[in-house]
Amino acid sequence: MQTPLPIDRGSLLLPVTPVPWWRVGVMWLVVGGLGVVVIASFMLLATALRHADTVVPYAVVRPAAPITPSAPAMQARNHAATPAP
């Protein structure tokens, strides 16, 4: 059996010196990420307001004849029910 190596306890406990908040890299990662998101949201808002779609009057949109919404479903059902030639 091997004897364990002696551990110098003094070198494991390093004195902690306070670091200013602007020198912490992780803080800049968090603040920078949030800043990029805020700037991107304002750019998206400006793009949406600048290139807004025009409102089309109801008279132009209204179809001339009423459309039955079940017509394509009825055609598919009738086609599936017909026997193969």
Steps between C-alpha positions, in 0.01 A plus 500: 500500500631840406516782745300809401692806394509780755271790414612852567187654650635853469509493118139383470354800675581795278404844622201640311539858389185685402469565127309800361173404334609624157794258494286187535465335159178313574329826595579645155367184338166537682470878459619484139253227412211694651618818330507330160146372553371848595669664201368230265146547632514874432633436150216253438246753627641768268487262204141402579390862528686614188379219273144455624249347260229723360140443598287359218138621495233240572332556161811376320546195721136384496444226239231540234334164570473314830739207531389187677785386723407132476520479120856357478422248776185387320691453174768295674238285674312438178822419316605251769159333494494437125604151393822452306449453121 
